[in-house]
Structure formats: C-alpha cells, structure tokens
Amino acid sequence: MKNVSGIRLTLPDFQGKDFTYEMYPVYEKDWFSLNIALDVSDFIATAGIEVEPPVRFHIGIAKKWQYLFDFKRYFDLLIGFEFRF
C-alpha cells in the first residue's frame, strides 16, 4: 500500500482540489507501476513513474462508481507524488 498525494482536477471545468489515496500496486516493473484505489465512492487508477529515488510521479483518473460506465460524464484527472523510503 502506498500513500499518493496531489491535485485532482475535475474536467471540463479544471477545478482543483487536493487528495490523498491509499494505492495498491497492480503491476510493478523497475521504474514503472500501475496502481488502483477502491474508495467507497470513487474508482481511482494511476500510472507511477520513478523520477528520482525516493520520488515517484503519478498521473491517473478517478470517477464516481455510480457514473463509471456513463460515458457522457468526464473522468477527473489526478496528478500526484509518492515518496518511498
């Protein structure tokens, strides 16, 4: 489990708010990882890239469970960092 913190941008209006999620790695290989978080209200997925140890950059998406397959609604964009020690 990893703590990822950053900014969640709602699309299409680009309103930002901070976030902290407990991410679970689905796939890890060298400098790259795919992660998910199963929150009560949101589905969250990120790709993590190791920038400079111990820092990893994450970019991903988030969407409310109730709208997951509603393609008229946009995903939220996640941009964040993780520190591994």
Secondary structure as UniProt FT lines:
FT   STRAND          2..10
FT   TURN            11..14
FT   STRAND          15..29
FT   TURN            30..31
FT   STRAND          32..38
FT   STRAND          42..52
FT   TURN            53..54
FT   STRAND          55..64
FT   HELIX           65..67
FT   TURN            68..69
FT   TURN            71..72
FT   STRAND          76..83
//
